[in-house]
Amino acid sequence: MDPLIIGRRIRQLRGERGLTLESLAAAIDRAPSQLSVIENGRRELKLSEVEKLASALGVDVDALLSSEPPTKRAGLEIALERAQRGTVFASLGLGRVPLRKSLSDEAIETILALTGELERLHTERAATPEEARRANTELRAEQRAKNNYYPELEAAARELLAAIGHRGGPLSQRASAELAAHLGFTLHYVHDLPNTTRSVTDRKSGRIYLPVHQTGTDPRTALLQAIATHVLGRPEPQDYGELLRQRVETNYLAGALLVPEASAVDFLEGAKRARELSVEDLRDAFAVSYETAAHRFTNLATQHLGIPVHFLKVHSSGAISKAYENDDVQFPTDALGSVEGQVVCRFWSARQVFELDDRLSPYHQYTDKPVGTYWCTSKIESSGTGDFSLSVGTKFAHSKWFRGRDTAVRLTSTCPDPTCCRTPEAELATKWSENAWPSARLNSSLLAAMPSGTFTGVDRVAVYEFLEAHEPHASNAE
């Protein structure tokens, strides 16, 4: 039931029957102000209320529930009302256009044309960071609905591992190469891999090209991602939504190969029984990076352990790089609901861990937040793009299953209240407001658009020239 359409239909029928707002309100035992809210489409109706209104107006319920506006004018007014309630119109900071009888149909149509063009420019699928953030927000909601668990990808991993006789536990580099061989590929490590790629797969010749030097990364990861991409067989993405979804699926399948579900669940269930759950132990048991272990933990924790969790990857500046939650923790968001790039509260463990000199030991903390108390464990990892904290957390009630639950560290965060950590102390503000002139470091991605041609950003010229140079010839084919 569309409140706007029903409201306009009630108003039209009331006018046709010569009923005042007061008389119709009395007939349905409501105050005139309540009926006015209904006619303006600002409240959803229960079916029982629709039935009362239909009876009072002398029409069938179906007549009120029709999805078509009652008149052309009503349709224009409904469209204008929807436009003015939208986020794009609100972002303009303009006053609302009152819907008076003196406002002509032509004026409404002109306003709708202008707002429609703004909506188009705002939402069109162009290669911009804004579109990526929108797609990321949609994907994160999908992950939350699935508890970040994809059974079809777990099944694909089991099938692949069974094909090479893997009996559980960590996946070795040798076993990773056996997977490639099972799928008909040979591995070739080269010095001239195009710098926009992590690997290049030549399906024609059955070759996977990988870089000789993979500084700071697990050498298995790039190979398993190439294998996952081949197995999934997805077409080249045509927009950011497809690009991000394919990347999530590829990384998920690679993670499910590195940390097989059956072995990992046995390990985690034993740790839960002992009340010794630990991301570090999962990392060490399967010889993977802390980030891979943290991601894999979120895949399995809710599905198999019944523990809702959240995950954060936060840059040393405080900006969120990656985030996931199904435990109702509230991440900072922008107007579009995106969390990437938003700054985390200074009192969350994801920020507090940067204050420590000891970067080898895990950091545990309880945080009292507006939505409840959460326990988190955080650790810092460094990469070529800076230092990042990696955090896994859960509600207080589930902290009893984790090692580190006995921490005495407990802080309070009232964010998004600006007085929590975003408003300077009055004394400091008075002292420095006219004397401080910081020079900002411009985020390199702020103005950067994705390269034209493809949504992946891969330099096709370089890739094709690379394959041409490395193509095996009949005389020396392996």
Summary of the structure (lengths in Angstrom):
residues: 478
radius of gyration: 28.6
end to end distance: 66.1
largest distance: 94.3
contacts: 1359
relative contact order: 0.08
helix: 47%
strand: 13%
